Amino acid sequence: MATPLPPARITVIGVGSIGSSLLPLVMAMRPAFLRIVDGDTVENGNLSRQPLYGSADIGAFKVHIAAERL
């Protein structure tokens, strides 16, 4: 019989183009702990590449919006 894996603890550094696309996939794995690290704010010029954010999020910290959405 297989030994169960310990609960996952995941840190995602950067929630821009790649990170904002990656986070929903990470959440689908149902980690026990998820840390999101990014000091940047949402900017209008990046919205087309960052699916987690919308125009109403401009100026807000990416980590705050990501935490709310996930």
Secondary structure, DSSP 8 states (H G I E B T S, - for coil): --------EEEEE--SHHHHHHHHHHHHT--SEEEEE---B--GGGGGG-TT--GGGTTSBHHHHHHHH-
